């Protein structure tokens, strides 16, 4: 029995891919051409042909002649796809590759080949199709039923070997799916891609980044209910997810419903703890997360008329955010100016507000208005 490789250059070698009847299993398909058959003889003749155009014509004839043999047709279409990819005719490469997938739908090697073509042509919709399908297949390896009569030890070894054999393909498809998400700019389409990706790769190494993109997409869509649900789901899987903690802290900090302030405080404190901004290895992102956590705490305390409690939080925020995030730094300064003003500490208020008005930020105009009031109050005090 001959096993056919995916490379047109290596067709003569007949490497291990194997073939399963489509629909019979969700496991990995293998394309196998039995040695000594007419299909085998035809492939040997094709592999001996050196002229690319003649070889392509021979593969097309091979597909037509053996169309009733799904394995042969899938392999022939795959080789035609790779031939067109090599010449730069990427649309034909995609079309023939899809024909190959129709005959061998759970074939990781064909999916990888198609993913490569989709990347070249920048067809993210197709790329996500291949990645999602590939993820399902990769998951199926561990979920396959144990063959009757096989020992647990032998079955565990079989699954481990299959995982190892598929690892490179699974990694490629997972990375390709992630790249498709990062390239998508429409939030609705991006969220749809994310949902497909997370179902296909539930334990993805890109889980944290995917959560960030999901939360950002839902924020743009202004779908607050879905946003909160996704953030809470993220925290259920990863209680220290800083993007999710940040989102929920800010959401409840802005919300005026009963109980929201307490939730905002809780999530902010968890965010500060998770960021560990005072650790020696704390990077810019972690400092910003912690700084925003302190900022949110400070503003919640201001809403609660807990001015004395707000000031140390806002000071911590300003210290962490200076030179890191100008908008959030300006927010902290405005909050401090407001708090100092309420306590009639006008000199301190003037100092921080003077700094805030120097920066182009959403808080600049508000800081200017508050600074004018502080200066007027100081003038009256004289």
C-alpha positions in Angstrom: 0.0 0.0 0.0 1.4 3.4 -1.0 0.8 6.5 1.1 0.9 9.8 -0.7 2.8 12.8 0.4 1.6 16.4 0.2 4.5 17.8 -1.7 4.4 17.7 -5.5 8.2 17.5 -5.4 8.1 14.4 -3.2 5.2 12.6 -4.8 7.6 9.8 -5.9 8.4 9.0 -2.2 4.8 8.3 -1.1 5.1 9.3 2.5 2.6 8.6 5.3 -0.8 10.3 5.2 -3.4 7.6 4.9 -7.1 7.9 4.0 -10.3 7.4 6.0 -13.8 7.4 4.5 -15.2 10.9 4.9 -17.7 11.1 7.7 -16.6 7.8 9.3 -14.6 9.6 11.9 -13.6 13.1 13.1 -10.1 11.9 13.4 -7.2 12.7 11.1 -7.7 11.5 7.5 -4.9 9.7 5.7 -4.6 9.4 2.0 -3.5 5.9 1.0 -3.1 4.6 -2.6 -2.7 0.8 -2.7 0.5 -0.4 -4.3 0.1 -2.1 -7.7 -3.2 -0.5 -8.5 -3.9 1.5 -11.6 -3.8 4.7 -9.5 -0.4 3.7 -8.2 1.0 3.1 -11.7 -0.5 6.4 -12.9 1.1 8.4 -10.0 4.5 6.8 -10.7 4.2 7.9 -14.3 3.3 11.4 -13.2 6.2 11.6 -10.8 8.6 10.7 -13.6 7.5 13.6 -15.7 9.8 16.6 -15.5 7.9 19.2 -17.4 5.6 21.1 -15.0 2.9 21.8 -17.5 2.7 18.2 -18.7 2.7 17.0 -15.1 -0.2 19.3 -14.3 -2.2 18.0 -17.3 -1.4 14.4 -16.2 -2.8 15.2 -12.7 -5.9 16.7 -14.1 -6.4 13.5 -16.3 -5.7 11.4 -13.2 -8.5 13.2 -11.2 -11.0 12.7 -14.0 -10.0 9.0 -14.6 -10.2 8.1 -10.9 -13.0 10.4 -9.8 -14.8 7.4 -8.3 -11.9 6.8 -5.9 -12.1 9.6 -3.2 -8.6 9.0 -2.0 -7.1 9.3 -5.5 -9.2 12.3 -6.4 -8.3 14.1 -3.2 -4.7 13.5 -3.7 -4.7 14.5 -7.4 -6.6 17.8 -6.6 -4.2 18.5 -3.8 -1.2 18.2 -6.1 -2.9 20.4 -8.7 -3.6 23.0 -5.9 0.1 23.0 -5.0 1.1 23.3 -8.6 -1.0 26.4 -9.0 0.3 27.8 -5.8 3.8 27.4 -7.1 3.0 29.4 -10.2 1.2 32.1 -8.2 -2.3 31.3 -9.4 -3.6 31.4 -5.8 -7.4 31.4 -6.6 -7.1 28.2 -8.6 -4.9 26.8 -5.8 -7.7 27.5 -3.3 -10.3 26.0 -5.5 -8.5 22.8 -6.2 -7.5 22.5 -2.5 -11.1 22.8 -1.5 -11.9 20.0 -3.9 -9.2 17.9 -2.2 -10.7 18.7 1.2 -14.1 17.6 0.0 -12.6 14.1 -0.6 -10.5 14.1 2.6 -12.2 16.6 4.9 -10.2 15.7 8.1 -6.8 15.9 6.5 -4.5 18.2 8.5 -1.9 18.4 5.8 -4.3 19.6 3.2 -5.7 22.1 5.7 -2.2 23.4 6.4 -1.6 23.7 2.6 -4.9 25.6 2.2 -4.1 27.8 5.1 -0.8 28.8 3.5 -2.6 29.7 0.3 -5.2 31.7 2.1 -2.5 33.6 3.9 -0.8 34.5 0.6 -4.1 35.7 -0.9 -5.0 37.5 2.3 -8.4 35.7 2.5 -9.0 35.8 6.2 -12.5 34.2 5.9 -11.0 31.1 4.3 -8.1 31.1 6.7 -10.4 31.0 9.7 -12.5 28.2 8.0 -9.4 26.1 7.7 -8.1 27.0 11.2 -11.4 26.2 12.9 -11.7 22.9 11.1 -8.2 22.0 11.9 -8.7 22.8 15.6 -11.7 20.4 15.7 -9.5 17.7 14.2 -6.7 18.3 16.6 -9.1 18.1 19.5 -10.6 14.8 18.2 -7.3 13.0 18.5 -7.6 12.9 22.3 -11.3 12.2 22.2 -11.1 9.2 19.9 -12.7 6.0 21.2 -10.4 3.2 22.2 -10.3 0.3 19.7 -11.9 -2.9 20.9 -9.3 -5.2 22.4 -6.5 -2.6 22.7 -5.0 -2.2 26.1 -5.1 1.1 28.0 -1.3 1.4 27.7 -1.2 0.8 24.0 -4.1 3.2 23.5 -2.4 5.9 25.5 0.7 5.4 23.4 -1.3 5.5 20.2 -2.9 8.8 21.1 0.4 10.3 22.2 2.0 9.3 18.9 -0.8 10.8 16.9 -0.6 14.0 18.9 3.1 14.3 18.3 2.6 13.6 14.5 0.0 16.3 14.3 1.6 18.9 16.5 3.3 21.0 13.8 0.1 21.1 11.8 -2.0 22.0 14.8 0.4 24.7 15.8 0.4 26.2 12.3 -3.4 26.3 12.1 -3.8 27.7 15.6 -1.3 30.5 14.8 -3.0 31.1 11.4 -6.4 31.5 13.1 -5.0 33.9 15.6 -3.4 35.9 12.8 -6.7 36.1 11.0 -8.3 37.5 14.2 -5.6 40.2 14.5 -6.0 41.2 10.9 -9.8 41.6 11.1 -10.8 45.2 11.7 -14.6 44.9 11.8 -15.6 44.2 15.4 -18.6 42.1 14.5 -16.6 39.9 12.1 -13.7 39.7 14.6 -16.1 38.6 17.4 -17.5 35.9 15.1 -14.0 34.7 14.3 -13.1 34.7 18.0 -16.1 32.5 18.9 -15.1 30.0 16.2 -11.5 30.1 17.3 -12.2 29.5 21.0 -14.4 26.6 20.2 -11.7 25.0 18.0 -8.8 25.8 20.3 -10.2 26.0 23.9 -6.8 25.8 25.5 -5.0 28.1 23.1 -1.6 29.5 23.9 -3.1 32.8 22.6 -6.0 32.7 25.1 -5.0 36.0 26.9 -4.6 37.9 23.6 -7.8 36.5 22.3 -9.6 37.7 25.4 -8.2 41.2 24.8 -9.4 41.3 21.2 -12.9 39.9 22.3 -13.3 42.5 25.0 -12.2 45.3 22.7 -14.6 44.1 19.9 -17.5 43.9 22.3 -16.7 47.4 23.6 -16.8 48.8 20.1 -20.1 47.0 19.5 -21.4 48.6 22.8 -22.8 45.2 23.7 -22.5 45.7 27.5 -24.4 42.6 28.5 -22.4 40.4 26.2 -19.2 42.2 27.3 -19.7 41.6 31.0 -20.7 38.0 30.3 -17.5 37.4 28.3 -15.4 39.1 30.9 -16.9 36.9 33.7 -16.4 33.8 31.5 -12.8 34.8 31.0 -12.3 35.2 34.7 -13.8 31.8 35.4 -11.1 30.3 33.2 -8.3 32.7 34.4 -9.1 34.6 37.6 -6.0 36.8 37.1 -6.9 38.0 33.6 -6.0 41.6 33.8 -8.0 42.8 30.7 -11.1 41.2 32.1 -10.6 42.6 35.6 -9.9 46.0 34.1 -13.1 45.9 32.0 -15.3 44.9 34.8 -13.8 47.4 37.2 -14.4 50.2 34.8 -17.8 49.0 33.8 -19.1 48.8 37.4 -17.2 52.0 38.2 -19.3 53.9 35.7 -22.5 52.1 36.5 -24.9 53.8 39.0 -26.9 50.7 40.0 -27.0 49.6 43.6 -24.1 47.3 44.3 -22.0 48.4 41.3 -19.6 50.4 43.4 -18.8 47.5 45.6 -18.2 45.3 42.5 -16.0 48.0 41.0 -13.9 48.2 44.2 -13.5 44.4 44.3 -12.5 44.1 40.7 -10.1 47.0 41.0 -8.4 45.5 44.0 -8.1 42.2 42.3 -6.6 43.9 39.2 -4.0 45.7 41.3 -3.1 42.4 43.0 -2.9 40.5 39.7 -0.7 43.2 38.0 2.0 43.2 40.8 3.3 46.5 39.6 5.9 46.6 42.4 7.5 43.3 41.3 11.1 43.6 39.8 9.9 42.1 36.5 6.8 44.4 36.2 6.6 45.7 32.6 4.8 48.8 31.2 1.6 46.9 30.7 1.4 45.7 34.2 2.1 49.1 35.6 -0.7 50.6 33.5 -3.1 47.9 34.6 -2.3 48.6 38.2 -2.4 52.3 37.7 -5.9 52.2 36.1 -7.0 50.0 38.9 -5.9 52.6 41.4 -7.6 55.3 39.2 -10.9 53.4 39.2 -10.7 52.9 43.0 -10.1 56.6 43.5 -13.0 57.7 41.3 -15.4 55.3 43.0 -14.4 56.6 46.4 -15.0 60.2 45.1 -18.5 59.2 44.0 -19.0 57.8 47.4 -17.8 61.1 49.0 -14.9 59.2 50.5 -12.4 61.9 49.6 -9.7 61.0 52.1 -9.7 57.4 50.8 -9.6 58.5 47.2 -6.4 60.6 47.5 -3.8 57.8 48.1 -5.4 55.7 45.3 -5.1 58.6 42.9 -1.6 59.3 44.0 -0.6 55.7 43.4 -2.3 55.9 40.0 -0.4 59.1 39.0 2.9 57.6 40.1 2.4 54.4 38.0 0.9 56.1 35.0 3.3 59.0 34.5 5.2 58.5 31.3 3.2 55.3 30.6 -0.3 56.4 29.7 -0.9 60.1 29.3 -4.7 60.0 29.2 -4.9 57.9 32.4 -2.2 60.0 34.0 -4.3 63.1 33.3 -7.3 61.4 34.7 -5.5 60.7 38.0 -4.3 64.3 38.2 -7.9 65.6 37.6 -9.2 63.3 40.3 -6.5 64.6 42.7 -7.3 68.2 41.8 -11.0 67.5 42.5 -10.2 65.8 45.8 -7.8 68.5 47.0 -10.3 71.1 46.1 -13.0 69.5 48.1 -10.7 69.5 51.1 -9.8 73.1 50.4 -6.2 72.2 49.8 -6.1 74.7 47.0 -2.3 74.9 46.5 -2.1 71.1 46.0 -5.1 71.2 43.7 -3.5 74.0 41.6 -0.3 72.1 41.3 -1.7 68.9 39.9 -4.3 70.6 37.7 -1.6 72.8 36.2 0.2 69.6 35.2 -3.0 68.1 33.8 -3.9 71.0 31.5 -0.5 70.7 29.7 -1.5 67.3 28.2 -3.8 66.7 25.2 -6.3 64.3 26.8 -10.1 63.9 27.3 -9.5 65.5 30.8 -7.8 68.6 29.6 -10.9 70.8 29.3 -12.3 69.6 32.6 -9.0 70.2 34.2 -8.9 73.8 32.8 -12.4 74.5 34.2 -11.5 73.1 37.6 -8.2 75.0 37.7 -10.0 78.2 37.0 -12.3 77.6 39.9 -9.4 76.7 42.1 -7.5 79.9 41.1 -10.6 81.9 41.8 -11.0 80.4 45.2 -7.4 81.1 46.0 -7.8 84.7 44.9 -10.7 85.1 47.3 -8.8 83.6 50.1 -6.1 86.3 49.7 
